[in-house]
Amino acid sequence: MKRNRTSSAAYSPRIQRNWDWRAAGNFIGGGAGSGLIISATLMSPSGFDALPFVFLGLILVAAGLFCVWLEIGRPWRALNVLKHFSTSWMSREAWVAPLLFFLGILTLLFEPLLVWLVALLAAAFLYSQSRILRADKGIPAWRHPRAGHLVVLTGLTEGCGLLVLLLPLFDQLQWVVWGVFLLLLAGRAVAWRVYREGLAQAKVPQASQKRLAGIDREFLLVGHVLPALLLAMALIVPEAAMLAGLLGMLAGAWMKYNLITRAAFTQGFTLQHAPVRGQPAPQSRPALN
């Protein structure tokens, strides 16, 4: 019996070890940076200069990509990722990144009107990140279609949160940005709940669901309810909006860190009966976890 239990345990879901905090850093920096570029560009017609925020967004995207570069055992082999544009979303992200930086530099130095093309490339970068997770079929918590929606909404919310945080430093208080941030917080909260319900319906490994359930309360309260209350308070004390933006951004980064490093269990499967020499096999079939 001991032998059977050991054999069965060998096929149980296990946490993946290929992607660590450095991979999470790419999704955090890339998501927040691209979200900031998109938010600043779309909100700029309300009356502020988007270029400083575009510059910061490019730095965050670069920091995220640098984390990935650190993760690779032989960093210069990273160039091989460019070879698979037609089949790999990671390759598409790698192709979008240099275009984003090139056009972003042109925008900052020469032609501000190009900022709208930069925002379009930032959106393509964020979308590519969401599809990278979905393409990893070995991790049920990543491959679920709703994971992609959550990653996109989280990136936009993080970026808008950063915009809310930074605008007062430029002596610009934009109520319209606060309103958009509030809508994004509501959208991310709904996407999170729908995503977790989808994982339960798909019967992903319980270990993944437990890890995500472990951050559910704090993520919703600190990352959504409290920022919403602070935005309401900002109508009287405008500085409260800065804390709202900071909490909304940090909560998204914390959620993505947990999704990438702590909830990423493989599918696994359990055997109702481990084969033993000299004993007949039962009629039942192996059951998927």
C-alpha positions in Angstrom: 0.0 0.0 0.0 2.8 2.4 0.8 4.2 1.8 -2.7 0.9 2.6 -4.3 0.6 5.9 -2.4 4.1 7.0 -3.4 3.4 6.2 -7.1 0.2 8.1 -7.0 1.7 11.1 -5.3 4.3 11.3 -8.1 1.6 12.3 -10.6 -0.1 14.9 -8.3 -0.2 18.6 -9.3 3.1 20.4 -8.6 4.1 24.0 -8.6 6.1 24.9 -11.7 9.7 26.0 -11.1 10.6 27.5 -14.5 9.1 30.9 -13.9 10.0 32.8 -10.7 9.9 36.4 -9.4 11.8 37.5 -12.5 9.1 36.2 -14.8 6.5 37.8 -12.6 8.5 41.1 -12.8 8.0 41.1 -16.6 4.2 40.9 -16.2 4.3 43.5 -13.4 6.6 46.0 -15.1 5.3 45.3 -18.6 1.6 45.5 -17.6 1.9 48.6 -15.5 4.1 50.3 -18.0 2.0 49.6 -21.0 -1.2 50.4 -19.0 0.3 53.8 -18.0 1.1 54.7 -21.6 -2.4 53.7 -22.7 -4.1 55.6 -19.9 -2.0 58.7 -20.2 -2.5 58.9 -23.9 -6.3 58.3 -23.8 -6.7 60.8 -20.9 -4.4 63.5 -22.3 -7.2 65.3 -24.3 -8.6 66.3 -20.8 -5.7 68.7 -20.5 -2.3 67.4 -19.5 0.9 66.5 -21.2 1.2 62.7 -21.6 4.8 62.5 -22.6 6.3 62.4 -19.1 4.1 59.4 -18.3 4.9 57.7 -21.6 8.6 58.0 -20.6 8.0 56.4 -17.3 5.9 53.7 -18.9 8.7 52.8 -21.3 11.1 52.5 -18.3 8.7 50.1 -16.5 8.4 48.0 -19.7 12.2 47.9 -20.0 12.5 46.9 -16.3 10.1 44.0 -16.9 12.0 42.8 -19.9 15.3 43.1 -18.0 13.8 40.8 -15.4 13.2 38.2 -18.1 16.7 38.7 -19.4 18.1 37.9 -15.9 16.1 34.7 -15.8 17.7 33.2 -18.9 20.7 31.0 -18.2 22.5 32.2 -21.3 21.0 35.7 -21.8 22.1 36.3 -25.4 20.2 33.2 -26.4 17.1 35.3 -25.8 17.5 36.5 -29.3 16.2 33.1 -30.5 12.8 34.1 -29.3 12.5 36.4 -32.4 12.5 33.3 -34.7 9.0 32.1 -33.9 6.7 35.1 -34.6 4.1 33.0 -36.5 3.6 30.6 -33.6 4.6 32.1 -30.3 3.1 35.0 -28.4 6.4 35.4 -26.6 8.0 36.1 -29.9 5.3 38.6 -30.8 5.9 40.4 -27.5 9.6 40.4 -28.3 9.0 42.0 -31.7 6.6 44.6 -30.4 9.0 45.7 -27.6 11.7 47.3 -29.8 9.1 48.9 -32.0 7.5 50.4 -28.9 10.8 51.7 -27.6 11.9 53.1 -31.0 8.6 54.9 -31.7 8.5 56.0 -28.1 11.9 57.7 -28.3 10.9 59.4 -31.6 7.8 60.7 -29.8 9.7 62.0 -26.9 12.4 63.7 -28.9 10.7 64.9 -32.1 7.0 64.3 -32.7 4.5 64.3 -29.8 1.6 63.3 -32.1 3.1 59.9 -32.5 2.1 59.1 -29.0 -1.1 57.6 -30.3 0.9 55.0 -32.2 3.0 54.4 -29.1 -0.3 53.7 -27.2 -1.4 51.3 -29.9 1.9 49.4 -29.6 1.6 49.4 -25.8 -1.8 47.8 -26.2 -0.3 45.1 -28.5 2.4 44.5 -25.9 -0.2 44.1 -23.1 -2.3 41.8 -25.2 0.7 39.7 -26.1 1.4 39.2 -22.4 -2.1 38.0 -21.7 -1.8 35.4 -24.5 1.6 34.2 -23.3 -0.1 32.9 -20.1 -3.0 31.4 -22.0 -0.6 29.6 -24.4 1.0 27.7 -21.5 -1.3 24.7 -21.6 0.5 22.9 -18.8 -0.7 25.3 -16.1 -4.5 25.2 -15.7 -4.6 28.5 -13.8 -2.9 30.3 -16.7 -4.5 28.6 -19.7 -8.0 29.5 -18.7 -9.4 32.1 -21.2 -10.5 34.3 -18.4 -6.9 34.7 -17.2 -6.2 36.7 -20.3 -9.0 39.1 -19.6 -7.8 39.5 -16.0 -4.2 40.3 -17.1 -5.3 43.0 -19.6 -7.7 44.6 -17.1 -5.1 44.5 -14.3 -2.5 46.2 -16.6 -4.9 49.0 -17.5 -5.9 49.4 -13.8 -2.2 49.5 -12.7 -1.4 52.1 -15.3 -4.3 54.3 -14.5 -3.5 53.9 -10.8 0.0 55.2 -11.5 -1.5 58.1 -13.4 -3.7 59.0 -10.5 -0.7 58.8 -8.2 1.6 60.9 -10.3 -0.7 63.6 -11.7 -0.7 65.7 -8.5 3.1 65.8 -8.6 2.6 67.8 -11.8 0.1 70.1 -10.1 -2.7 68.6 -12.2 -5.8 67.1 -10.6 -8.0 65.4 -13.1 -11.3 64.2 -11.9 -12.0 62.5 -15.2 -9.0 60.2 -14.5 -10.3 59.4 -11.1 -13.6 58.3 -12.7 -11.9 56.1 -15.2 -9.7 54.6 -12.5 -12.9 53.8 -10.4 -14.4 52.1 -13.4 -11.3 50.0 -14.0 -11.2 49.0 -10.3 -14.8 47.8 -10.7 -13.9 46.0 -13.9 -10.9 44.3 -12.4 -12.9 43.1 -9.3 -15.5 41.6 -11.6 -12.8 40.0 -13.8 -11.1 38.5 -10.7 -14.4 37.0 -9.4 -15.4 35.6 -12.8 -11.9 34.2 -13.3 -12.0 32.3 -9.9 -15.4 31.0 -10.7 -14.1 29.8 -14.1 -11.3 27.9 -12.4 -13.7 26.2 -10.1 -15.9 25.2 -13.0 -12.9 23.9 -14.9 -11.8 21.9 -11.9 -8.3 23.1 -12.0 -6.0 21.7 -9.2 -7.3 22.5 -5.7 -3.8 23.7 -4.8 -4.1 26.6 -7.4 -7.5 27.5 -6.2 -6.5 27.5 -2.5 -3.5 29.8 -3.2 -5.7 32.3 -5.0 -8.4 32.0 -2.4 -5.8 32.9 0.2 -5.3 36.4 -1.3 -8.9 37.0 -2.3 -10.0 39.0 0.7 -7.0 41.3 0.9 -6.9 41.8 -2.9 -10.5 42.9 -3.0 -10.5 45.0 0.2 -7.1 46.6 -0.1 -6.9 46.7 -3.9 -10.5 47.8 -4.7 -12.8 48.7 -1.8 -10.3 50.9 0.0 -9.1 52.8 -3.2 -12.8 53.4 -4.0 -13.4 54.9 -0.6 -10.2 57.0 -0.9 -11.4 58.4 -4.2 -14.6 59.4 -2.6 -12.6 61.1 0.2 -10.5 62.8 -2.5 -13.5 65.0 -3.3 -12.7 66.7 0.0 -9.0 65.9 0.5 -7.5 65.6 -3.1 -4.3 64.0 -1.8 -6.3 60.9 -0.9 -6.4 60.0 -4.6 -2.7 59.5 -4.6 -3.0 56.7 -2.0 -5.9 55.2 -3.9 -3.8 55.0 -7.1 -0.8 53.5 -5.2 -3.0 50.8 -3.6 -4.7 49.9 -6.8 -1.4 49.6 -8.6 0.4 47.6 -5.8 -2.6 45.2 -5.4 -2.4 44.3 -9.1 1.3 43.6 -8.9 0.8 41.5 -5.8 -2.0 39.5 -7.5 0.2 38.8 -10.6 3.1 37.8 -8.5 0.9 35.2 -6.8 -0.6 34.0 -10.0 2.8 33.5 -11.6 4.9 32.1 -8.8 2.5 30.6 -6.2 -0.7 29.4 -8.0 1.0 27.9 -11.0 0.4 24.2 -10.4 0.6 21.7 -13.2 -2.5 19.7 -14.1 -1.2 16.4 -12.7 -3.4 13.3 -12.5 -4.0 10.6 -9.9 -4.1 6.8 -10.4 -6.8 4.9 -8.6 -4.5 1.9 -8.7 -0.7 1.9 -9.2 0.4 -1.1 -11.3 2.1 -3.8 -9.1 3.9 -6.7 -10.6 1.9 -9.9 -10.1 -1.4 -8.3 -9.3 -4.3 -7.9 -11.7 -5.3 -4.3 -12.7 -8.8 -3.2 -11.7 -11.4 -2.3 -14.4 -11.5 1.4 -13.5 -9.5 3.9 -15.5 -7.1 6.6 -14.3 -9.0 9.7 -13.1 -7.9 13.2 -14.0 -7.5 15.7 -11.2 
